Amino acid sequence: MAFSIDSKVKDLRKSEAASDIIAQYTSGFKTDPQMKLVGALTFRKLCSFPQAGLSAEQLAEIDEKLKALG
């Protein structure tokens, strides 16, 4: 399955490799139980909330790494 920041959070969490990439930039992506509440959102949409605390540059890096997973 190909991943990007337009993938659903629940799909990204199911993939160990994708979760590891995102966990490098955000604490709690793999462990915070509240992430289940936003599973239907795309990662891009989740990051549009100020609480995400990711810059546009970080989001672009994450997208590039996710796409490299194939």
Number of C-alpha atoms within 10 A of each C-alpha: 7 9 19 21 23 13 18 19 23 17 16 25 19 11 12 10 14 19 17 15 18 24 14 10 15 13 11 12 20 16 10 9 9 10 16 12 10 14 16 15 15 18 22 16 15 18 17 13 10 9 8 11 12 15 12 11 9 13 17 14 16 19 20 14 18 21 15 11 13 9
